[in-house]
Amino acid sequence: MNCNKTHPINLLNPKISKQNGLNFSDQKQVCSELNAILKLKRLTNIQTDRCILVNIRYDKNKKLTLSKPCSSCENLLRYHNFKKIIWTNESGEYVSV
């Protein structure tokens, strides 16, 4: 899930620095992808190359909608070398890489 807290790693994300014209210090949210990686690393010693990351988003009508990671998060996920990455497209269908 997206998190209302901030994290120093998130300050390196170019999407965050440009979002809504906010400065780094004003940013109060961590992307769901980074949040998932931080929790995995904190709670387990499982390597990410053995994991499947599933990223979904619901709209206000509780229907699945586009949850594809942004380019910054894609780079982060590529760096961590997940076994598989799954997200939902605009139609609510699952897409995997």
Residue pairs with C-beta under 8 A, 6 or more apart in sequence:
1 32
1 35
2 29
2 30
2 31
2 32
2 35
3 29
3 30
3 32
3 35
4 28
4 29
5 28
5 29
5 30
6 27
6 28
6 29
6 30
7 30
7 34
7 38
9 34
9 38
10 16
10 27
10 29
10 30
10 31
10 34
11 17
11 24
11 27
13 31
13 34
13 72
13 73
13 76
14 72
15 31
15 70
15 71
15 72
15 73
16 24
16 27
16 29
16 31
16 72
17 23
17 24
17 27
19 27
30 38
31 69
31 70
31 72
31 73
32 55
33 53
33 55
33 69
33 73
33 76
33 77
34 73
34 76
36 53
36 55
37 48
37 76
37 80
40 46
40 48
40 51
48 80
48 81
48 82
49 80
49 81
49 82
49 83
50 83
51 82
51 83
52 82
52 83
52 84
52 85
52 86
53 77
53 82
53 84
53 85
53 86
54 86
54 87
55 67
55 68
55 69
55 85
55 86
55 87
55 88
56 64
56 67
56 87
56 88
57 64
57 65
57 66
57 67
57 88
58 64
58 65
59 65
63 92
64 88
64 92
65 88
65 90
65 92
66 87
66 88
66 89
66 90
67 87
67 88
68 87
68 89
68 95
69 76
69 77
69 85
69 87
77 85
84 96
84 97
85 96
85 97
86 94
86 95
86 96
87 94
87 95
87 96
88 94
88 95
89 95
